[in-house]
Amino acid sequence: GVVVFPGSNCDRDMFHVLSDVFNLNAQYCWHDKPLPENLDAVVLPGGFSYGDRLRAGIIAAHSPIIQDVKKIAEKGIPILGVCNGFQILIESGLLPGALINNKNVKFLSQNITLKVASTNSIFTQDFKKGQNLDMPIAHRQGNFFASEDVVKKLQDDDQVAFTYDENPNGSMGDIAGIFNENRNVLGMMPHPERAAESILGSSDGLAIFESVIENM
């Protein structure tokens, strides 16, 4: 299920990867409708939900569908939030911390190198720890911030999924993506759906989807 909010703009990219690249039975899920039953996984795509009013992700976090997302998260169903989806996961309390303005307060749209920090999840088990991945970022509020205690806990509990090789936005601990404690919820700022076909310049994002599909 690909959740669509007013202002989502990466929902079609995500749908294309799921339905055309992997031949899955993907479906759009509108924000004010209940989630369909028997979904195998849910994706919160990137974009500017509600125009980033108030702050990125906060209004979407109070959409009716998020209550269903929280319920299936408790059941262990995989949930992936990318960029704005990561912001929504944090604002809804499904992931800790905050995503604030980049250190230079500018929108960043560029290719970056990620490092795999953990392979202990349904999303990353097909990678090798320390493996480099090329993916694009496109965000203004992607600077991960949390108390030093929270950052240390994420690191000690192996909940940091990805880090930046060269930190573009000021994120604490170079954090680019994190898991919840049960490791079935992943939020990440880089866009794996934009790195899922070689024609786009990188297919390094494929393994995230492949790993989940293999274990659904």
Salt bridges, closest charged atoms under 4 A:
ASP13 OD2 - ARG194 NE 3.95
ASP20 OD2 - HIS16 ND1 2.77
GLU91 OE2 - ARG55 NE 2.72
ASP156 OD2 - LYS152 NZ 2.54
ASP157 OD2 - LYS153 NZ 2.87
GLU181 OE2 - LYS153 NZ 3.18
GLU193 OE2 - HIS191 ND1 2.70
GLU197 OE1 - HIS16 NE2 3.07
